[in-house]
Amino acid sequence: MFLPWTLLTFLCGALPFSVWIGRYVLRTDITRVGDHNPGATNVLRAGGPAWFAVALMLDISKAAAPVGLAYFVFGWQDWRIWPIALAAPLGHAVSPFLNWRGGKSLAAALGVWIGVTLWQIPLVALVSITLTALLIAPSGWAVMASMGVLLAAILLWLRDPLLLGIWLPQLLLLIWNHSADLRQRPRPRRRRQSAD
């Protein structure tokens, strides 16, 4: 059951909810909006905060549900959770429903952490990515800084070596997905000046 569940988790992660909301609800191709990423942020740009919230929750849930079932219900609290935890964000990044293209996997990655730690790592992740995104540009560097904070939380707070086997592949996937940002030097994010 382990291998079929890993494949099912990949397919769940590959479901392009944001693209479908854009296409069937907003009548917009969100891959032509903003940064052309097939993710919830471009649903926000195309359809506003309500549909953004729907897209974000679906993108988080498509990872949290299969990973959480594997971890808490099936009891796979060993090495088997590693490929399952990678499968969902990998499916989002290389979706067969989008001709093997995909998004940056941040929402799916958050869903994975909900699936294995419930609120603990997600709370750290949300606080750290919010703060780093306000301070650091481009956004890929904010993601990397946030992943550093997550590593510290795993090592110093949760102290569960199993989580390192989730964190490291996720870090590598996020480096790959944010490679364009990471080719630029990190810099302080400038506040927009309000017009008088």
PALUM-534312 format. One line per 4 residues: for each residue z, x, y of N, C-alpha, C. Coordinates in Angstrom, 1 decimal, always signed. Layout:
N
Z X Y Z X Y Z X Y; ... .
This chain:
196
+0.0 +0.8 -1.2 +0.0 +0.0 +0.0 +0.0 +0.9 +1.3; +0.5 +2.1 +1.2 +0.6 +3.0 +2.3 -0.8 +3.2 +3.0; -1.8 +3.6 +2.2 -3.1 +3.9 +2.7 -3.8 +2.7 +3.3; -3.8 +1.6 +2.6 -4.4 +0.4 +3.2 -3.7 +0.0 +4.5 .
-2.4 +0.2 +4.6 -1.6 -0.2 +5.8 -2.0 +0.7 +7.0; -2.2 +2.0 +6.6 -2.6 +3.0 +7.7 -4.0 +2.6 +8.2; -4.9 +2.2 +7.3 -6.2 +1.7 +7.8 -6.1 +0.4 +8.6; -5.3 -0.5 +8.2 -5.1 -1.7 +8.9 -4.5 -1.5 +10.3 .
-3.6 -0.5 +10.4 -3.0 -0.1 +11.7 -4.1 +0.5 +12.6; -5.0 +1.3 +12.0 -6.1 +1.8 +12.8 -6.9 +0.7 +13.4; -7.3 -0.3 +12.5 -8.1 -1.4 +13.0 -7.4 -2.3 +14.0; -6.1 -2.4 +13.8 -5.3 -3.2 +14.9 -5.4 -2.4 +16.2 .
-5.2 -1.1 +16.1 -5.2 -0.3 +17.3 -6.6 -0.3 +18.0; -7.6 -0.5 +17.2 -9.0 -0.5 +17.7 -9.4 -1.8 +18.4; -8.6 -2.9 +18.2 -9.0 -4.2 +18.8 -9.0 -4.0 +20.3; -10.2 -4.2 +21.0 -10.4 -3.9 +22.4 -10.0 -5.2 +23.2 .
-8.7 -5.5 +23.2 -8.3 -6.8 +23.9 -8.7 -6.8 +25.4; -8.6 -5.7 +26.1 -8.9 -5.6 +27.5 -10.4 -5.9 +27.7; -11.2 -5.3 +26.9 -12.7 -5.6 +27.0 -13.0 -7.0 +26.7; -12.4 -7.6 +25.7 -12.6 -9.0 +25.4 -12.1 -9.9 +26.5 .
-11.0 -9.6 +27.1 -10.5 -10.4 +28.2 -11.5 -10.4 +29.4; -11.9 -9.1 +29.7 -12.9 -9.0 +30.7 -14.2 -9.8 +30.4; -14.7 -9.7 +29.2 -16.0 -10.3 +28.8 -15.9 -11.8 +28.8; -14.9 -12.3 +28.1 -14.9 -13.8 +27.8 -14.0 -14.6 +28.8 .
-13.1 -14.0 +29.5 -12.3 -14.7 +30.4 -12.7 -14.4 +31.8; -12.8 -13.2 +32.2 -13.2 -12.8 +33.6 -14.7 -12.7 +33.8; -15.4 -12.8 +32.7 -16.9 -12.6 +32.8 -17.3 -11.3 +33.5; -16.6 -10.3 +33.2 -16.8 -9.0 +33.8 -16.8 -7.9 +32.7 .
-17.7 -6.9 +32.8 -17.7 -5.8 +32.0 -16.7 -4.8 +32.6; -15.5 -4.7 +32.1 -14.5 -3.8 +32.7 -14.8 -2.3 +32.6; -15.7 -2.0 +31.7 -16.1 -0.6 +31.6 -17.0 -0.2 +32.7; -17.3 -1.1 +33.6 -18.1 -0.8 +34.8 -17.2 -0.9 +36.1 .
-15.9 -1.1 +35.8 -15.0 -1.2 +36.9 -14.1 +0.0 +37.0; -13.7 +0.4 +38.2 -12.7 +1.5 +38.4 -13.1 +2.8 +37.7; -12.3 +3.2 +36.8 -12.6 +4.5 +36.1 -13.4 +4.3 +34.9; -13.9 +3.1 +34.6 -14.8 +2.8 +33.5 -14.0 +2.8 +32.1 .
-12.7 +2.9 +32.2 -11.9 +2.9 +30.9 -11.7 +1.5 +30.4; -11.9 +1.3 +29.1 -11.7 +0.0 +28.5 -10.3 -0.4 +28.3; -9.5 -0.3 +29.4 -8.0 -0.6 +29.2 -7.5 -1.6 +30.2; -6.2 -1.8 +30.2 -5.6 -2.9 +31.0 -5.7 -2.6 +32.5 .
-5.7 -1.3 +32.9 -5.7 -1.1 +34.3 -7.0 -1.6 +35.0; -8.1 -1.6 +34.2 -9.3 -2.1 +34.8 -9.4 -3.7 +34.7; -8.6 -4.3 +33.8 -8.4 -5.7 +33.8 -7.6 -6.1 +35.1; -6.7 -5.3 +35.5 -5.9 -5.5 +36.8 -6.9 -5.5 +37.9 .
-7.8 -4.5 +38.0 -8.8 -4.4 +39.1 -9.7 -5.5 +39.1; -10.1 -6.0 +37.9 -11.1 -7.1 +37.8 -10.5 -8.5 +37.9; -9.3 -8.6 +37.4 -8.8 -10.0 +37.3 -7.4 -10.3 +37.8; -6.7 -9.2 +38.3 -5.4 -9.4 +38.9 -4.3 -9.2 +38.0 .
-3.0 -9.3 +38.5 -1.9 -9.0 +37.7 -1.6 -9.9 +36.5; -1.9 -11.1 +36.5 -1.6 -12.0 +35.4 -2.4 -11.6 +34.2; -3.7 -11.4 +34.3 -4.5 -11.0 +33.2 -4.2 -9.5 +32.8; -3.8 -8.7 +33.7 -3.4 -7.4 +33.4 -2.2 -7.4 +32.5 .
-1.2 -8.3 +32.8 +0.0 -8.4 +32.0 -0.4 -8.8 +30.6; -1.3 -9.8 +30.4 -1.7 -10.2 +29.1 -2.4 -9.1 +28.3; -3.3 -8.4 +29.0 -4.0 -7.3 +28.3 -3.0 -6.2 +27.9; -2.1 -5.9 +28.8 -1.1 -4.8 +28.5 -0.2 -5.2 +27.3 .
+0.3 -6.4 +27.3 +1.1 -6.8 +26.2 +0.4 -6.8 +24.9; -0.9 -7.2 +24.9 -1.7 -7.2 +23.7 -1.9 -5.8 +23.2; -2.2 -4.9 +24.1 -2.5 -3.5 +23.8 -1.2 -2.8 +23.2; -0.1 -3.2 +23.8 +1.2 -2.6 +23.3 +1.5 -3.2 +21.9 .
+1.3 -4.6 +21.8 +1.7 -5.2 +20.5 +0.8 -4.8 +19.3; -0.5 -4.5 +19.6 -1.3 -4.2 +18.5 -0.9 -2.9 +17.8; -0.1 -2.1 +18.5 +0.5 -0.9 +17.8 +1.9 -1.2 +17.4; +2.7 -1.9 +18.2 +4.1 -2.1 +17.9 +4.3 -2.9 +16.6 .
+3.5 -3.9 +16.4 +3.6 -4.8 +15.2 +3.4 -4.0 +13.9; +2.3 -3.4 +13.7 +2.1 -2.8 +12.4 +3.0 -1.6 +12.2; +3.3 -0.8 +13.2 +4.2 +0.4 +13.1 +5.6 -0.1 +12.8; +6.0 -1.1 +13.6 +7.4 -1.7 +13.4 +7.6 -2.2 +12.0 .
+6.6 -2.9 +11.5 +6.7 -3.5 +10.1 +6.8 -2.3 +9.1; +6.0 -1.3 +9.3 +6.0 -0.2 +8.4 +7.4 +0.5 +8.4; +8.0 +0.7 +9.6 +9.2 +1.4 +9.7 +10.4 +0.6 +9.4; +10.5 -0.6 +9.8 +11.8 -1.4 +9.7 +11.7 -2.3 +8.4 .
+10.6 -2.9 +8.1 +10.5 -3.9 +7.0 +10.1 -3.2 +5.7; +9.1 -2.3 +5.7 +8.7 -1.6 +4.5 +9.6 -0.4 +4.3; +10.4 +0.0 +5.3 +11.3 +1.1 +5.1 +10.7 +2.5 +5.0; +9.5 +2.6 +5.6 +8.8 +3.9 +5.5 +9.3 +4.9 +6.6 .
+10.6 +5.2 +6.5 +11.2 +6.1 +7.5 +11.2 +7.5 +7.0; +10.0 +8.0 +6.7 +9.8 +9.3 +6.2 +8.4 +9.8 +6.6; +7.8 +10.7 +6.0 +6.5 +11.3 +6.4 +5.4 +10.2 +6.5; +5.6 +9.1 +5.7 +4.5 +8.1 +5.7 +4.3 +7.5 +7.1 .
+5.4 +7.5 +7.9 +5.2 +6.9 +9.2 +4.3 +7.7 +10.2; +4.2 +9.0 +9.9 +3.4 +9.8 +10.8 +1.9 +9.4 +10.9; +1.2 +9.3 +9.8 -0.2 +8.8 +10.0 -0.3 +7.4 +10.5; +0.6 +6.6 +10.1 +0.6 +5.2 +10.6 +0.8 +5.2 +12.1 .
+1.8 +6.0 +12.6 +2.0 +6.0 +14.0 +0.9 +6.6 +14.8; +0.1 +7.5 +14.2 -1.1 +8.0 +14.9 -2.3 +7.1 +14.8; -2.3 +6.3 +13.7 -3.5 +5.4 +13.5 -3.8 +4.4 +14.6; -2.7 +3.8 +15.2 -2.9 +2.8 +16.2 -3.5 +3.4 +17.5 .
-2.9 +4.4 +18.1 -3.5 +5.0 +19.3 -4.8 +5.6 +19.1; -5.0 +6.2 +17.8 -6.3 +6.7 +17.5 -7.4 +5.6 +17.5; -7.0 +4.5 +16.9 -8.0 +3.4 +16.9 -8.3 +2.9 +18.2; -7.4 +2.9 +19.2 -7.7 +2.6 +20.6 -8.6 +3.6 +21.2 .
-8.5 +4.8 +20.8 -9.3 +5.9 +21.4 -10.7 +6.0 +20.9; -10.9 +5.6 +19.6 -12.2 +5.7 +19.0 -12.4 +4.4 +18.2; -12.6 +3.3 +19.0 -12.7 +2.0 +18.4 -14.1 +1.7 +17.8; -14.1 +1.3 +16.5 -15.4 +1.0 +15.9 -16.0 -0.3 +16.6 .
-15.2 -1.1 +17.2 -15.7 -2.3 +17.9 -16.4 -1.9 +19.3; -16.2 -0.6 +19.7 -16.8 -0.2 +20.9 -17.7 +1.0 +20.7; -18.4 +1.0 +19.5 -19.3 +2.1 +19.1 -18.6 +3.5 +19.2; -17.3 +3.5 +18.7 -16.5 +4.7 +18.5 -16.1 +5.3 +19.8 .
-16.1 +4.5 +20.9 -15.5 +4.9 +22.2 -14.2 +4.1 +22.3; -13.5 +4.5 +23.4 -12.2 +3.7 +23.6 -11.5 +4.2 +24.8; -10.2 +3.8 +24.9 -9.4 +4.0 +26.0 -8.5 +5.3 +25.9; -7.6 +5.3 +26.8 -6.7 +6.5 +26.9 -5.5 +6.4 +26.0 .
-5.2 +5.3 +25.4 -4.2 +5.1 +24.4 -2.8 +5.0 +24.9; -2.6 +4.9 +26.2 -1.2 +4.9 +26.7 -0.4 +3.7 +26.2; -1.0 +2.5 +26.3 -0.3 +1.3 +25.9 +0.0 +1.3 +24.4; -1.0 +1.7 +23.7 -0.8 +1.8 +22.2 +0.2 +2.8 +21.8 .
+0.3 +3.9 +22.6 +1.3 +5.0 +22.3 +2.7 +4.4 +22.6; +2.8 +3.6 +23.7 +4.1 +2.9 +24.0 +4.5 +2.0 +22.9; +3.5 +1.3 +22.4 +3.7 +0.3 +21.3 +4.3 +1.0 +20.0; +3.8 +2.2 +19.8 +4.3 +3.0 +18.6 +5.7 +3.3 +18.8 .
+6.1 +3.7 +20.0 +7.6 +4.0 +20.2 +8.4 +2.8 +20.1; +7.9 +1.6 +20.5 +8.6 +0.4 +20.3 +8.8 +0.1 +18.8; +7.8 +0.4 +18.1 +7.8 +0.2 +16.6 +8.8 +1.0 +15.9; +9.1 +2.2 +16.4 +10.1 +3.1 +15.7 +11.4 +3.2 +16.3 .
+11.5 +3.0 +17.6 +12.8 +3.1 +18.3 +13.3 +1.9 +19.1; +12.5 +0.8 +19.0 +12.8 -0.4 +19.8 +12.8 -0.1 +21.3; +13.9 +0.0 +21.9 +13.9 +0.1 +23.4 +14.2 +1.5 +23.8; +14.6 +2.4 +23.0 +15.1 +3.7 +23.5 +14.1 +4.6 +24.1 .
+13.1 +5.0 +23.3 +12.0 +5.9 +23.8 +11.2 +5.1 +24.8; +10.8 +3.8 +24.6 +10.1 +3.1 +25.6 +10.7 +3.1 +27.0; +12.1 +2.9 +27.0 +12.8 +2.9 +28.3 +12.6 +4.3 +29.0; +12.8 +5.4 +28.3 +12.6 +6.7 +28.8 +11.1 +6.9 +29.3 .
+10.2 +6.4 +28.4 +8.8 +6.5 +28.8 +8.4 +5.8 +30.0; +8.8 +4.6 +30.2 +8.5 +3.8 +31.4 +9.1 +4.4 +32.6; +10.3 +4.8 +32.6 +10.9 +5.4 +33.8 +10.2 +6.7 +34.1; +9.9 +7.6 +33.1 +9.4 +8.9 +33.4 +7.9 +8.8 +33.8 .
+7.1 +7.9 +33.2 +5.7 +7.8 +33.6 +5.6 +7.2 +35.0; +6.5 +6.2 +35.4 +6.5 +5.7 +36.7 +6.8 +6.7 +37.8; +7.8 +7.5 +37.5 +8.2 +8.5 +38.5 +7.2 +9.6 +38.6; +6.7 +10.1 +37.4 +5.7 +11.2 +37.5 +4.4 +10.8 +38.1 .
+4.0 +9.5 +37.8 +2.8 +9.0 +38.4 +2.9 +8.9 +39.9; +4.1 +8.7 +40.5 +4.3 +8.6 +41.9 +4.2 +10.0 +42.5; +4.5 +11.0 +41.7 +4.7 +12.4 +42.3 +3.5 +13.3 +42.0; +2.8 +13.1 +40.9 +1.9 +14.1 +40.4 +0.5 +13.5 +40.3 .
-0.5 +14.2 +40.7 -1.9 +13.8 +40.5 -2.7 +15.0 +39.9; -3.8 +14.8 +39.2 -4.2 +13.5 +38.7 -3.3 +12.9 +37.6; -3.6 +11.7 +37.2 -2.7 +10.9 +36.3 -2.5 +11.6 +34.9; -3.5 +12.4 +34.5 -3.3 +13.0 +33.2 -2.1 +14.0 +33.2 .
-1.9 +14.7 +34.3 -0.7 +15.6 +34.4 +0.6 +14.8 +34.5; +0.6 +13.6 +35.0 +1.8 +12.8 +35.0 +2.1 +12.4 +33.6; +1.1 +12.1 +32.8 +1.3 +11.7 +31.4 +1.9 +12.9 +30.6; +1.3 +14.1 +30.9 +1.9 +15.3 +30.2 +3.3 +15.6 +30.6 .
+3.7 +15.4 +31.9 +5.1 +15.6 +32.3 +6.0 +14.5 +31.6; +5.5 +13.3 +31.5 +6.2 +12.3 +30.8 +6.4 +12.6 +29.4; +5.4 +13.1 +28.7 +5.6 +13.5 +27.3 +6.6 +14.6 +27.2; +6.7 +15.5 +28.1 +7.8 +16.5 +28.1 +9.2 +15.9 +28.2 .
+9.3 +14.8 +29.0 +10.6 +14.1 +29.1 +10.9 +13.4 +27.8; +9.9 +12.9 +27.1 +10.1 +12.2 +25.8 +10.6 +13.2 +24.8; +10.0 +14.4 +24.8 +10.4 +15.5 +23.9 +11.9 +15.8 +24.1; +12.3 +15.9 +25.4 +13.7 +16.2 +25.7 +14.6 +15.1 +25.2 .
+14.2 +13.8 +25.3 +15.0 +12.7 +24.8 +15.1 +12.7 +23.3; +14.0 +13.1 +22.6 +14.1 +13.2 +21.2 +15.0 +14.3 +20.7; +15.0 +15.4 +21.4 +15.8 +16.6 +21.0 +17.2 +16.4 +21.4; +17.5 +15.9 +22.6 +18.8 +15.9 +23.1 +19.6 +14.6 +22.9 .
+18.9 +13.5 +22.8 +19.5 +12.2 +22.7 +19.4 +11.6 +21.3; +18.2 +11.4 +20.8 +18.1 +10.7 +19.5 +18.3 +11.7 +18.4; +17.9 +12.9 +18.5 +18.1 +14.0 +17.5 +17.6 +13.6 +16.2; +16.4 +13.0 +16.1 +15.8 +12.6 +14.9 +14.5 +13.4 +14.6 .
+14.6 +14.4 +13.7 +13.4 +15.3 +13.5 +12.1 +14.5 +13.1; +12.3 +13.3 +12.5 +11.1 +12.5 +12.1 +10.3 +12.1 +13.3; +10.9 +11.9 +14.4 +10.2 +11.5 +15.6 +9.3 +12.6 +16.2; +9.7 +13.9 +15.9 +8.8 +15.0 +16.3 +7.4 +14.9 +15.7 .
+7.4 +14.4 +14.4 +6.1 +14.2 +13.7 +5.3 +13.1 +14.3; +5.9 +12.3 +15.1 +5.1 +11.2 +15.8 +4.7 +11.8 +17.2; +5.6 +12.5 +17.8 +5.4 +13.0 +19.2 +4.3 +14.0 +19.3; +4.2 +15.0 +18.4 +3.2 +16.0 +18.5 +1.8 +15.5 +18.3 .
+1.4 +14.8 +17.3 +0.1 +14.3 +17.2 -0.3 +13.4 +18.4; +0.7 +12.6 +18.8 +0.5 +11.7 +20.0 +0.2 +12.6 +21.2; +0.9 +13.7 +21.4 +0.6 +14.6 +22.5 -0.8 +15.1 +22.4; -1.2 +15.6 +21.3 -2.5 +16.1 +21.1 -3.6 +15.1 +21.4 .
-3.4 +13.9 +21.0 -4.4 +12.8 +21.2 -4.4 +12.5 +22.7; -3.3 +12.5 +23.4 -3.3 +12.2 +24.8 -3.9 +13.3 +25.6; -3.7 +14.6 +25.2 -4.4 +15.7 +25.8 -5.9 +15.5 +25.7; -6.4 +15.1 +24.5 -7.8 +14.9 +24.3 -8.3 +13.8 +25.2 .
-7.6 +12.7 +25.3 -8.0 +11.5 +26.1 -7.9 +11.7 +27.6; -7.1 +12.7 +28.0 -7.0 +13.0 +29.4 -7.6 +14.3 +29.8; -8.5 +14.8 +29.0 -9.0 +16.2 +29.2 -9.7 +16.3 +30.5; -10.4 +15.3 +31.0 -11.0 +15.4 +32.4 -10.0 +15.6 +33.5 .
-8.9 +14.9 +33.4 -7.8 +15.1 +34.4 -7.2 +16.5 +34.2; -7.0 +16.9 +33.0 -6.3 +18.2 +32.8 -7.1 +19.4 +33.1; -8.4 +19.2 +33.3 -9.3 +20.3 +33.8 -9.1 +20.6 +35.2; -8.4 +19.7 +35.9 -8.1 +19.8 +37.3 -6.7 +20.4 +37.5 .
-6.4 +21.1 +38.6 -5.1 +21.5 +38.8 -4.1 +20.4 +39.2; -2.9 +20.4 +38.7 -2.0 +19.4 +39.1 -1.6 +19.6 +40.6; -1.3 +18.5 +41.3 -1.0 +18.6 +42.7 +0.0 +17.5 +43.0; +0.7 +17.6 +44.1 +1.6 +16.5 +44.5 +0.7 +15.3 +45.0 .
+1.1 +14.2 +44.6 +0.4 +13.0 +45.0 +0.8 +12.7 +46.5; -0.3 +12.5 +47.3 -0.1 +12.2 +48.7 +0.1 +10.7 +48.9; +1.1 +10.4 +49.7 +1.2 +9.0 +50.1 +0.2 +8.5 +51.0; -0.3 +7.3 +50.8 -1.3 +6.8 +51.7 -0.7 +6.5 +53.1 .
-1.4 +6.9 +54.1 -0.9 +6.7 +55.5 -1.3 +5.2 +55.9; -0.3 +4.5 +56.4 -0.6 +3.1 +56.9 -1.3 +3.2 +58.2; -2.3 +2.3 +58.4 -3.0 +2.3 +59.7 -2.1 +1.6 +60.8; -2.1 +2.1 +62.0 -1.3 +1.5 +63.1 -2.2 +0.6 +63.9 .
